[in-house]
Amino acid sequence: MTHTKGDRARVRQRLFQAALAFVCAASVACAPVPKPLLLEEVDRISQAEAAQAAKSAAMPTWALAEKRRLLAHELAESGPLAHAEFQAEEAIATYEEGASLAAVAAGSLREAEERVLVEQLDSQLAETESSIARVLGEIDALEARLRIAQSQGLGEKPGSAKLSAGERAVLGDLLWQAKITCSAAGLLLAAGGKSPDTSLDAEASALTTLLAAKEQEVDASRFFAHRAACLRKLESSRSRSASGAADALMTEVSAMLARLTGGAVASRDERGVAVSLQNLFDGSKLSSEGAERLASLVRVAKAHAEFPLTLVVYTGKQLKSSDSKLWSDRRLAIESAFADLKAGTHITLLAESSSNAPLSAERTDQPIVEILFVSPEAL
């Protein structure tokens, strides 16, 4: 068969077209497959602020989400695209779970910080209330001293004279304060293993008898002199120099009283730290609140055993014979509340049928109990 020149040209053209078609087909077959849009989405979510928060607050969940995201990329290269999309969706859901856990953790952290702040504010409030109680107690003590100072004219009257009921009340307060002060001095002497000093007992008895005789003339200066003598006796009974222990006790007692309900006032004077309590009784027995307040003071007393205690029960009114059983039961209730301290602490309980209640406490039909922590050191 003879091929003409034209035939050979047509054959070459067909071969070229076939080769070109093959190359084009091969090029189309080898083009890279575009990645699913979900992979771009999961990559974007992995860098978002919520995912970074999950990394800090919910690390296990964030790590699982990262594992699924990387697996999705791997499947996009080697496995079915459907599997890659499934892992991407799982990764997105896991990131969202981690973000939720991080939000809960952040809320819990804020709540904890708020609780700490509230506790700090409560503590500051308690300290403020304690300071206020302390200042009020000191004001009450100063008012008591002012009352004595304003009555100094009584002590300057020469000789004996008939006194008014108000003047006798002032002298009664002086005698009562002297009695407690001398009792406190006796406690310090006993705590130091020394014999009791009874040198002022006779004068105290004489002044009590003199004051009871309402029509008899009274030398008021003797009452001022007796109180001053008891103060000197107290000072001479102290064996320690000032160290601030009484101030620390006053601060602790004031803070404790600020947390309790019911009438209570703490004050500082030359004897030590005095706590005046009201509304302790329900009839002849301690109320639940009263028992709680006394128990708190017992704990303070145990922690400061170097301070002897004097317990004073003020009736707030003149008692009748029919009241004796009630007040006897109340006295026993006070003794029982402090029974644990008797072995290691000197306690004197003075129950008087008088209205000479502490000036720091309001007089009521309820008894007023004064608990005096006698300072063993110079003030």
SETOR-742006 format. One record per residue (C-alpha): residue number from 0; residue in one letter; x, y, z. Coordinates in nm, 3 decimals. Layout:
REM SETOR-742006
<pos NUM; code A; X X; Y Y; Z Z>
...
This chain:
REM SETOR-742006
<pos 0; code M; X 0.000; Y 0.000; Z 0.000>
<pos 1; code T; X 0.136; Y 0.331; Z -0.100>
<pos 2; code H; X 0.096; Y 0.630; Z 0.141>
<pos 3; code T; X 0.104; Y 0.966; Z 0.002>
<pos 4; code K; X 0.261; Y 1.261; Z 0.170>
<pos 5; code G; X -0.082; Y 1.388; Z 0.268>
<pos 6; code D; X -0.168; Y 1.059; Z 0.441>
<pos 7; code R; X 0.144; Y 1.071; Z 0.659>
<pos 8; code A; X 0.059; Y 1.428; Z 0.771>
<pos 9; code R; X -0.288; Y 1.325; Z 0.879>
<pos 10; code V; X -0.148; Y 1.030; Z 1.082>
<pos 11; code R; X 0.096; Y 1.257; Z 1.265>
<pos 12; code Q; X -0.187; Y 1.498; Z 1.347>
<pos 13; code R; X -0.401; Y 1.219; Z 1.495>
<pos 14; code L; X -0.113; Y 1.090; Z 1.708>
<pos 15; code F; X -0.047; Y 1.439; Z 1.839>
<pos 16; code Q; X -0.413; Y 1.485; Z 1.926>
<pos 17; code A; X -0.420; Y 1.149; Z 2.104>
<pos 18; code A; X -0.108; Y 1.234; Z 2.301>
<pos 19; code L; X -0.250; Y 1.572; Z 2.394>
<pos 20; code A; X -0.574; Y 1.413; Z 2.511>
<pos 21; code F; X -0.377; Y 1.165; Z 2.725>
<pos 22; code V; X -0.174; Y 1.439; Z 2.888>
<pos 23; code C; X -0.484; Y 1.642; Z 2.960>
<pos 24; code A; X -0.659; Y 1.342; Z 3.110>
<pos 25; code A; X -0.358; Y 1.264; Z 3.325>
<pos 26; code S; X -0.339; Y 1.622; Z 3.444>
<pos 27; code V; X -0.703; Y 1.621; Z 3.550>
<pos 28; code A; X -0.665; Y 1.289; Z 3.732>
<pos 29; code C; X -0.364; Y 1.413; Z 3.940>
<pos 30; code A; X -0.513; Y 1.747; Z 4.054>
<pos 31; code P; X -0.522; Y 1.780; Z 4.437>
<pos 32; code V; X -0.861; Y 1.728; Z 4.600>
<pos 33; code P; X -0.967; Y 2.041; Z 4.795>
<pos 34; code K; X -0.997; Y 1.987; Z 5.171>
<pos 35; code P; X -1.346; Y 1.991; Z 5.328>
<pos 36; code L; X -1.460; Y 2.326; Z 5.465>
<pos 37; code L; X -1.508; Y 2.161; Z 5.808>
<pos 38; code L; X -1.128; Y 2.128; Z 5.841>
<pos 39; code E; X -1.087; Y 2.499; Z 5.794>
<pos 40; code E; X -1.361; Y 2.556; Z 6.049>
<pos 41; code V; X -1.207; Y 2.328; Z 6.310>
<pos 42; code D; X -0.867; Y 2.494; Z 6.262>
<pos 43; code R; X -1.025; Y 2.834; Z 6.317>
<pos 44; code I; X -1.206; Y 2.716; Z 6.631>
<pos 45; code S; X -0.884; Y 2.563; Z 6.771>
<pos 46; code Q; X -0.724; Y 2.908; Z 6.774>
<pos 47; code A; X -1.024; Y 3.090; Z 6.917>
<pos 48; code E; X -1.016; Y 3.243; Z 7.268>
<pos 49; code A; X -1.267; Y 2.990; Z 7.400>
<pos 50; code A; X -1.044; Y 2.698; Z 7.293>
<pos 51; code Q; X -0.742; Y 2.860; Z 7.457>
<pos 52; code A; X -0.943; Y 2.903; Z 7.777>
<pos 53; code A; X -1.029; Y 2.532; Z 7.760>
<pos 54; code K; X -0.658; Y 2.456; Z 7.725>
<pos 55; code S; X -0.597; Y 2.625; Z 8.063>
<pos 56; code A; X -0.906; Y 2.520; Z 8.255>
<pos 57; code A; X -1.011; Y 2.191; Z 8.092>
<pos 58; code M; X -0.686; Y 2.041; Z 7.960>
<pos 59; code P; X -0.809; Y 1.678; Z 7.912>
<pos 60; code T; X -1.105; Y 1.792; Z 7.702>
<pos 61; code W; X -0.891; Y 2.030; Z 7.499>
<pos 62; code A; X -0.635; Y 1.754; Z 7.436>
<pos 63; code L; X -0.908; Y 1.519; Z 7.307>
<pos 64; code A; X -1.035; Y 1.791; Z 7.074>
<pos 65; code E; X -0.683; Y 1.846; Z 6.940>
<pos 66; code K; X -0.640; Y 1.473; Z 6.883>
<pos 67; code R; X -0.961; Y 1.458; Z 6.682>
<pos 68; code R; X -0.867; Y 1.767; Z 6.479>
<pos 69; code L; X -0.530; Y 1.621; Z 6.381>
<pos 70; code L; X -0.692; Y 1.288; Z 6.294>
<pos 71; code A; X -0.938; Y 1.470; Z 6.069>
<pos 72; code H; X -0.646; Y 1.624; Z 5.877>
<pos 73; code E; X -0.478; Y 1.285; Z 5.846>
<pos 74; code L; X -0.795; Y 1.121; Z 5.711>
<pos 75; code A; X -0.836; Y 1.403; Z 5.461>
<pos 76; code E; X -0.503; Y 1.298; Z 5.312>
<pos 77; code S; X -0.534; Y 0.922; Z 5.327>
<pos 78; code G; X -0.884; Y 0.815; Z 5.411>
<pos 79; code P; X -1.239; Y 0.870; Z 5.298>
<pos 80; code L; X -1.343; Y 1.235; Z 5.317>
<pos 81; code A; X -1.657; Y 1.137; Z 5.505>
<pos 82; code H; X -1.440; Y 1.002; Z 5.789>
<pos 83; code A; X -1.237; Y 1.323; Z 5.795>
<pos 84; code E; X -1.553; Y 1.533; Z 5.814>
<pos 85; code F; X -1.687; Y 1.315; Z 6.096>
<pos 86; code Q; X -1.368; Y 1.363; Z 6.303>
<pos 87; code A; X -1.374; Y 1.737; Z 6.233>
<pos 88; code E; X -1.732; Y 1.759; Z 6.362>
<pos 89; code E; X -1.633; Y 1.558; Z 6.672>
<pos 90; code A; X -1.337; Y 1.790; Z 6.730>
<pos 91; code I; X -1.560; Y 2.098; Z 6.705>
<pos 92; code A; X -1.808; Y 1.949; Z 6.954>
<pos 93; code T; X -1.523; Y 1.863; Z 7.191>
<pos 94; code Y; X -1.381; Y 2.218; Z 7.170>
<pos 95; code E; X -1.727; Y 2.350; Z 7.258>
<pos 96; code E; X -1.748; Y 2.111; Z 7.553>
<pos 97; code G; X -1.408; Y 2.232; Z 7.673>
<pos 98; code A; X -1.518; Y 2.594; Z 7.641>
<pos 99; code S; X -1.826; Y 2.518; Z 7.853>
<pos 100; code L; X -1.615; Y 2.349; Z 8.120>
<pos 101; code A; X -1.378; Y 2.647; Z 8.119>
<pos 102; code A; X -1.672; Y 2.884; Z 8.167>
<pos 103; code V; X -1.797; Y 2.679; Z 8.463>
<pos 104; code A; X -1.447; Y 2.676; Z 8.613>
<pos 105; code A; X -1.419; Y 3.052; Z 8.567>
<pos 106; code G; X -1.756; Y 3.098; Z 8.737>
<pos 107; code S; X -1.649; Y 2.879; Z 9.028>
<pos 108; code L; X -1.327; Y 3.078; Z 9.057>
<pos 109; code R; X -1.519; Y 3.405; Z 9.065>
<pos 110; code E; X -1.753; Y 3.261; Z 9.326>
<pos 111; code A; X -1.458; Y 3.150; Z 9.538>
<pos 112; code E; X -1.297; Y 3.493; Z 9.504>
<pos 113; code E; X -1.625; Y 3.655; Z 9.604>
<pos 114; code R; X -1.648; Y 3.427; Z 9.909>
<pos 115; code V; X -1.295; Y 3.524; Z 10.009>
<pos 116; code L; X -1.386; Y 3.889; Z 9.964>
<pos 117; code V; X -1.701; Y 3.847; Z 10.174>
<pos 118; code E; X -1.499; Y 3.670; Z 10.445>
<pos 119; code Q; X -1.244; Y 3.952; Z 10.440>
<pos 120; code L; X -1.521; Y 4.210; Z 10.466>
<pos 121; code D; X -1.684; Y 4.014; Z 10.751>
<pos 122; code S; X -1.349; Y 4.000; Z 10.928>
<pos 123; code Q; X -1.297; Y 4.372; Z 10.883>
<pos 124; code L; X -1.650; Y 4.435; Z 11.006>
<pos 125; code A; X -1.588; Y 4.218; Z 11.314>
<pos 126; code E; X -1.267; Y 4.409; Z 11.384>
<pos 127; code T; X -1.453; Y 4.738; Z 11.347>
<pos 128; code E; X -1.732; Y 4.622; Z 11.577>
<pos 129; code S; X -1.470; Y 4.500; Z 11.823>
<pos 130; code S; X -1.300; Y 4.839; Z 11.816>
<pos 131; code I; X -1.633; Y 5.014; Z 11.864>
<pos 132; code A; X -1.720; Y 4.786; Z 12.158>
<pos 133; code R; X -1.380; Y 4.851; Z 12.310>
<pos 134; code V; X -1.417; Y 5.227; Z 12.275>
<pos 135; code L; X -1.768; Y 5.217; Z 12.420>
<pos 136; code G; X -1.640; Y 5.011; Z 12.713>
<pos 137; code E; X -1.362; Y 5.262; Z 12.774>
<pos 138; code I; X -1.616; Y 5.546; Z 12.756>
<pos 139; code D; X -1.830; Y 5.368; Z 13.017>
<pos 140; code A; X -1.527; Y 5.326; Z 13.243>
<pos 141; code L; X -1.439; Y 5.694; Z 13.199>
<pos 142; code E; X -1.797; Y 5.791; Z 13.284>
<pos 143; code A; X -1.772; Y 5.587; Z 13.602>
<pos 144; code R; X -1.452; Y 5.766; Z 13.696>
<pos 145; code L; X -1.613; Y 6.099; Z 13.609>
<pos 146; code R; X -1.898; Y 6.027; Z 13.844>
<pos 147; code I; X -1.651; Y 5.960; Z 14.123>
<pos 148; code A; X -1.451; Y 6.270; Z 14.032>
<pos 149; code Q; X -1.762; Y 6.487; Z 14.033>
<pos 150; code S; X -1.842; Y 6.367; Z 14.385>
<pos 151; code Q; X -1.501; Y 6.458; Z 14.524>
<pos 152; code G; X -1.666; Y 6.741; Z 14.710>
<pos 153; code L; X -1.807; Y 6.479; Z 14.944>
<pos 154; code G; X -1.460; Y 6.374; Z 15.047>
<pos 155; code E; X -1.364; Y 6.734; Z 15.114>
<pos 156; code K; X -1.644; Y 6.794; Z 15.365>
<pos 157; code P; X -1.485; Y 6.829; Z 15.708>
<pos 158; code G; X -1.594; Y 6.578; Z 15.969>
<pos 159; code S; X -1.921; Y 6.394; Z 15.969>
<pos 160; code A; X -2.241; Y 6.518; Z 15.818>
<pos 161; code K; X -2.585; Y 6.398; Z 15.727>
<pos 162; code L; X -2.599; Y 6.296; Z 15.361>
<pos 163; code S; X -2.875; Y 6.291; Z 15.104>
<pos 164; code A; X -2.990; Y 5.968; Z 14.941>
<pos 165; code G; X -2.792; Y 6.056; Z 14.627>
<pos 166; code E; X -2.475; Y 6.118; Z 14.828>
<pos 167; code R; X -2.517; Y 5.788; Z 15.009>
<pos 168; code A; X -2.555; Y 5.615; Z 14.670>
<pos 169; code V; X -2.222; Y 5.763; Z 14.559>
<pos 170; code L; X -2.054; Y 5.639; Z 14.876>
<pos 171; code G; X -2.217; Y 5.300; Z 14.823>
<pos 172; code D; X -2.061; Y 5.281; Z 14.477>
<pos 173; code L; X -1.723; Y 5.374; Z 14.625>
<pos 174; code L; X -1.750; Y 5.109; Z 14.893>
<pos 175; code W; X -1.854; Y 4.846; Z 14.641>
<pos 176; code Q; X -1.566; Y 4.930; Z 14.407>
<pos 177; code A; X -1.326; Y 4.917; Z 14.702>
<pos 178; code K; X -1.459; Y 4.574; Z 14.799>
<pos 179; code I; X -1.406; Y 4.431; Z 14.450>
<pos 180; code T; X -1.061; Y 4.593; Z 14.425>
<pos 181; code C; X -0.947; Y 4.449; Z 14.758>
<pos 182; code S; X -1.087; Y 4.110; Z 14.654>
<pos 183; code A; X -0.886; Y 4.131; Z 14.330>
<pos 184; code A; X -0.570; Y 4.209; Z 14.529>
<pos 185; code G; X -0.635; Y 3.902; Z 14.742>
<pos 186; code L; X -0.660; Y 3.684; Z 14.431>
<pos 187; code L; X -0.320; Y 3.804; Z 14.306>
<pos 188; code L; X -0.163; Y 3.738; Z 14.644>
<pos 189; code A; X -0.311; Y 3.387; Z 14.650>
<pos 190; code A; X -0.193; Y 3.322; Z 14.294>
<pos 191; code G; X 0.159; Y 3.416; Z 14.403>
<pos 192; code G; X 0.146; Y 3.184; Z 14.701>
<pos 193; code K; X 0.134; Y 3.472; Z 14.952>
<pos 194; code S; X -0.080; Y 3.500; Z 15.263>
<pos 195; code P; X -0.395; Y 3.713; Z 15.235>
<pos 196; code D; X -0.379; Y 4.074; Z 15.353>
<pos 197; code T; X -0.674; Y 4.141; Z 15.583>
<pos 198; code S; X -0.560; Y 4.480; Z 15.706>
<pos 199; code L; X -0.847; Y 4.664; Z 15.535>
<pos 200; code D; X -1.124; Y 4.421; Z 15.624>
<pos 201; code A; X -1.216; Y 4.591; Z 15.952>
<pos 202; code E; X -1.252; Y 4.933; Z 15.789>
<pos 203; code A; X -1.469; Y 4.784; Z 15.511>
<pos 204; code S; X -1.704; Y 4.631; Z 15.771>
<pos 205; code A; X -1.721; Y 4.956; Z 15.966>
<pos 206; code L; X -1.804; Y 5.160; Z 15.656>
<pos 207; code T; X -2.074; Y 4.911; Z 15.553>
<pos 208; code T; X -2.237; Y 4.944; Z 15.896>
<pos 209; code L; X -2.205; Y 5.322; Z 15.888>
<pos 210; code L; X -2.369; Y 5.350; Z 15.548>
<pos 211; code A; X -2.657; Y 5.126; Z 15.652>
<pos 212; code A; X -2.749; Y 5.358; Z 15.937>
<pos 213; code K; X -2.940; Y 5.613; Z 15.732>
<pos 214; code E; X -2.993; Y 5.864; Z 16.011>
<pos 215; code Q; X -2.634; Y 5.859; Z 16.127>
<pos 216; code E; X -2.384; Y 6.123; Z 16.023>
<pos 217; code V; X -2.112; Y 5.999; Z 15.789>
<pos 218; code D; X -1.754; Y 6.106; Z 15.732>
<pos 219; code A; X -1.745; Y 6.070; Z 15.351>
<pos 220; code S; X -1.366; Y 6.111; Z 15.332>
<pos 221; code R; X -1.323; Y 5.769; Z 15.491>
<pos 222; code F; X -1.490; Y 5.605; Z 15.187>
<pos 223; code F; X -1.255; Y 5.780; Z 14.943>
<pos 224; code A; X -0.956; Y 5.691; Z 15.159>
<pos 225; code H; X -1.065; Y 5.326; Z 15.180>
<pos 226; code R; X -1.102; Y 5.296; Z 14.803>
<pos 227; code A; X -0.760; Y 5.453; Z 14.753>
<pos 228; code A; X -0.612; Y 5.210; Z 15.004>
<pos 229; code C; X -0.760; Y 4.913; Z 14.814>
<pos 230; code L; X -0.610; Y 5.047; Z 14.490>
<pos 231; code R; X -0.268; Y 5.070; Z 14.653>
<pos 232; code K; X -0.313; Y 4.717; Z 14.786>
<pos 233; code L; X -0.393; Y 4.594; Z 14.434>
<pos 234; code E; X -0.089; Y 4.765; Z 14.284>
<pos 235; code S; X 0.143; Y 4.625; Z 14.549>
<pos 236; code S; X 0.006; Y 4.275; Z 14.485>
<pos 237; code R; X 0.114; Y 4.280; Z 14.120>
<pos 238; code S; X 0.441; Y 4.104; Z 14.052>
<pos 239; code R; X 0.480; Y 4.164; Z 13.677>
<pos 240; code S; X 0.578; Y 4.471; Z 13.480>
<pos 241; code A; X 0.354; Y 4.591; Z 13.199>
<pos 242; code S; X 0.374; Y 4.373; Z 12.885>
<pos 243; code G; X 0.049; Y 4.459; Z 12.705>
<pos 244; code A; X -0.123; Y 4.134; Z 12.808>
<pos 245; code A; X -0.426; Y 4.321; Z 12.941>
<pos 246; code D; X -0.460; Y 4.516; Z 12.615>
<pos 247; code A; X -0.441; Y 4.193; Z 12.415>
<pos 248; code L; X -0.704; Y 4.034; Z 12.640>
<pos 249; code M; X -0.930; Y 4.339; Z 12.600>
<pos 250; code T; X -0.903; Y 4.314; Z 12.221>
<pos 251; code E; X -0.982; Y 3.942; Z 12.224>
<pos 252; code V; X -1.279; Y 3.979; Z 12.458>
<pos 253; code S; X -1.422; Y 4.270; Z 12.258>
<pos 254; code A; X -1.396; Y 4.070; Z 11.935>
<pos 255; code M; X -1.565; Y 3.772; Z 12.099>
<pos 256; code L; X -1.850; Y 3.983; Z 12.239>
<pos 257; code A; X -1.907; Y 4.142; Z 11.897>
<pos 258; code R; X -1.996; Y 3.797; Z 11.762>
<pos 259; code L; X -2.244; Y 3.718; Z 12.039>
<pos 260; code T; X -2.602; Y 3.830; Z 12.091>
<pos 261; code G; X -2.739; Y 3.980; Z 12.408>
<pos 262; code G; X -2.629; Y 4.259; Z 12.638>
<pos 263; code A; X -2.254; Y 4.258; Z 12.698>
<pos 264; code V; X -1.999; Y 4.533; Z 12.752>
<pos 265; code A; X -1.622; Y 4.506; Z 12.803>
<pos 266; code S; X -1.417; Y 4.780; Z 12.967>
<pos 267; code R; X -1.069; Y 4.846; Z 13.101>
<pos 268; code D; X -0.997; Y 4.999; Z 13.439>
<pos 269; code E; X -0.729; Y 4.987; Z 13.706>
<pos 270; code R; X -0.833; Y 4.636; Z 13.805>
<pos 271; code G; X -0.798; Y 4.474; Z 13.462>
<pos 272; code V; X -1.063; Y 4.380; Z 13.203>
<pos 273; code A; X -1.426; Y 4.376; Z 13.314>
<pos 274; code V; X -1.711; Y 4.216; Z 13.119>
<pos 275; code S; X -2.066; Y 4.308; Z 13.221>
<pos 276; code L; X -2.336; Y 4.067; Z 13.100>
<pos 277; code Q; X -2.712; Y 4.103; Z 13.100>
<pos 278; code N; X -3.007; Y 3.881; Z 13.010>
<pos 279; code L; X -2.833; Y 3.558; Z 13.104>
<pos 280; code F; X -3.124; Y 3.392; Z 13.284>
<pos 281; code D; X -3.455; Y 3.236; Z 13.203>
<pos 282; code G; X -3.607; Y 3.229; Z 13.548>
<pos 283; code S; X -3.358; Y 3.068; Z 13.783>
<pos 284; code K; X -3.165; Y 2.890; Z 13.509>
<pos 285; code L; X -2.928; Y 3.013; Z 13.243>
<pos 286; code S; X -3.089; Y 3.066; Z 12.902>
<pos 287; code S; X -2.929; Y 2.894; Z 12.602>
<pos 288; code E; X -2.781; Y 3.227; Z 12.485>
<pos 289; code G; X -2.663; Y 3.305; Z 12.837>
<pos 290; code A; X -2.494; Y 2.966; Z 12.869>
<pos 291; code E; X -2.324; Y 3.018; Z 12.531>
<pos 292; code R; X -2.187; Y 3.358; Z 12.635>
<pos 293; code L; X -2.052; Y 3.227; Z 12.963>
<pos 294; code A; X -1.899; Y 2.925; Z 12.787>
<pos 295; code S; X -1.720; Y 3.162; Z 12.548>
<pos 296; code L; X -1.577; Y 3.356; Z 12.843>
<pos 297; code V; X -1.472; Y 3.034; Z 13.013>
<pos 298; code R; X -1.272; Y 2.946; Z 12.702>
<pos 299; code V; X -1.108; Y 3.290; Z 12.713>
<pos 300; code A; X -1.032; Y 3.245; Z 13.083>
<pos 301; code K; X -0.868; Y 2.908; Z 13.017>
<pos 302; code A; X -0.650; Y 3.064; Z 12.749>
<pos 303; code H; X -0.546; Y 3.342; Z 12.990>
<pos 304; code A; X -0.508; Y 3.151; Z 13.314>
<pos 305; code E; X -0.264; Y 3.412; Z 13.446>
<pos 306; code F; X -0.563; Y 3.644; Z 13.499>
<pos 307; code P; X -0.752; Y 3.545; Z 13.818>
<pos 308; code L; X -1.127; Y 3.591; Z 13.799>
<pos 309; code T; X -1.373; Y 3.772; Z 14.020>
<pos 310; code L; X -1.737; Y 3.702; Z 13.944>
<pos 311; code V; X -1.989; Y 3.957; Z 14.070>
<pos 312; code V; X -2.365; Y 3.914; Z 14.054>
<pos 313; code Y; X -2.563; Y 4.237; Z 14.087>
<pos 314; code T; X -2.929; Y 4.194; Z 14.171>
<pos 315; code G; X -3.024; Y 4.539; Z 14.043>
<pos 316; code K; X -3.279; Y 4.580; Z 14.322>
<pos 317; code Q; X -3.322; Y 4.530; Z 14.693>
<pos 318; code L; X -3.419; Y 4.171; Z 14.755>
<pos 319; code K; X -3.703; Y 4.040; Z 14.966>
<pos 320; code S; X -3.694; Y 3.721; Z 15.170>
<pos 321; code S; X -3.913; Y 3.558; Z 14.905>
<pos 322; code D; X -3.637; Y 3.617; Z 14.646>
<pos 323; code S; X -3.370; Y 3.419; Z 14.830>
<pos 324; code K; X -3.438; Y 3.084; Z 14.654>
<pos 325; code L; X -3.434; Y 3.243; Z 14.307>
<pos 326; code W; X -3.107; Y 3.423; Z 14.367>
<pos 327; code S; X -2.948; Y 3.126; Z 14.535>
<pos 328; code D; X -3.026; Y 2.918; Z 14.225>
<pos 329; code R; X -2.888; Y 3.187; Z 13.997>
<pos 330; code R; X -2.567; Y 3.205; Z 14.197>
<pos 331; code L; X -2.528; Y 2.826; Z 14.172>
<pos 332; code A; X -2.586; Y 2.846; Z 13.795>
<pos 333; code I; X -2.300; Y 3.097; Z 13.763>
<pos 334; code E; X -2.074; Y 2.881; Z 13.979>
<pos 335; code S; X -2.154; Y 2.574; Z 13.770>
<pos 336; code A; X -2.075; Y 2.756; Z 13.446>
<pos 337; code F; X -1.722; Y 2.827; Z 13.576>
<pos 338; code A; X -1.677; Y 2.496; Z 13.759>
<pos 339; code D; X -1.404; Y 2.378; Z 13.520>
<pos 340; code L; X -1.183; Y 2.670; Z 13.620>
<pos 341; code K; X -1.192; Y 2.620; Z 13.995>
<pos 342; code A; X -0.902; Y 2.378; Z 13.993>
<pos 343; code G; X -0.664; Y 2.614; Z 13.819>
<pos 344; code T; X -0.806; Y 2.962; Z 13.865>
<pos 345; code H; X -0.888; Y 3.164; Z 14.173>
<pos 346; code I; X -1.250; Y 3.271; Z 14.166>
<pos 347; code T; X -1.435; Y 3.491; Z 14.412>
<pos 348; code L; X -1.810; Y 3.507; Z 14.373>
<pos 349; code L; X -1.971; Y 3.811; Z 14.533>
<pos 350; code A; X -2.351; Y 3.809; Z 14.525>
<pos 351; code E; X -2.491; Y 4.128; Z 14.672>
<pos 352; code S; X -2.843; Y 4.250; Z 14.734>
<pos 353; code S; X -2.765; Y 4.599; Z 14.611>
<pos 354; code S; X -2.826; Y 4.830; Z 14.319>
<pos 355; code N; X -2.456; Y 4.913; Z 14.281>
<pos 356; code A; X -2.440; Y 4.761; Z 13.934>
<pos 357; code P; X -2.155; Y 4.852; Z 13.702>
<pos 358; code L; X -2.213; Y 5.191; Z 13.544>
<pos 359; code S; X -2.124; Y 5.029; Z 13.209>
<pos 360; code A; X -2.444; Y 4.823; Z 13.220>
<pos 361; code E; X -2.807; Y 4.930; Z 13.218>
<pos 362; code R; X -2.995; Y 4.830; Z 13.529>
<pos 363; code T; X -3.285; Y 4.592; Z 13.470>
<pos 364; code D; X -3.480; Y 4.333; Z 13.665>
<pos 365; code Q; X -3.241; Y 4.077; Z 13.525>
<pos 366; code P; X -2.922; Y 4.029; Z 13.725>
<pos 367; code I; X -2.603; Y 4.181; Z 13.590>
<pos 368; code V; X -2.302; Y 3.954; Z 13.604>
<pos 369; code E; X -1.961; Y 4.118; Z 13.601>
<pos 370; code I; X -1.663; Y 3.898; Z 13.516>
<pos 371; code L; X -1.340; Y 4.068; Z 13.610>
<pos 372; code F; X -1.013; Y 3.942; Z 13.467>
<pos 373; code V; X -0.771; Y 4.074; Z 13.730>
<pos 374; code S; X -0.452; Y 4.196; Z 13.564>
<pos 375; code P; X -0.139; Y 4.045; Z 13.723>
<pos 376; code E; X 0.080; Y 4.317; Z 13.575>
<pos 377; code A; X 0.114; Y 4.689; Z 13.624>
<pos 378; code L; X -0.124; Y 4.898; Z 13.411>
